[in-house]
Amino acid sequence: MDGSPIIDKGPIDGLYLNTGWCYGGFKATPASGWCFAYTIANDQAHTLNKAYTLDRFNQGYTIDEKGAGPYPKAH
């Protein structure tokens, strides 16, 4: 897991994904909603969410986030 969301077309026609926001997603909701609406309306990712596709995992590409939550170091 890289801790970043998935904002993309799903593997089934008509299915779109906006998920995996980890612990801080509530702060990005307005912008993600706008990009998600664009993705649905145009059936392709907006420039701002092209890096957040589901396919990035198949390609071995992860975004430079650890997904470690608010406490990245063990206590």
C-alpha positions, 0 to 999 in steps of 0.5 A: 500500500502506498497510502494514496487513493484510487480515483479511476474507472473500474474494471467493469463498465460503469463502475468508478472508484474513489477509495483508499484515502487512508487517514487524511482523505477528508481534507481532500474531499472537495478536490477529489469530488471535482476530479471524480466528476470529471473522470465519470463525465469523460470516462477518463482520468483528469490530469490531476488524478492520472497518477491515482489509477488502479492500474498503478499497482499492476505497473509496480508504480506506487506514489511516495507515501507510506500509508503509515497513518498519523504515527509513522514510527513505531512507539 
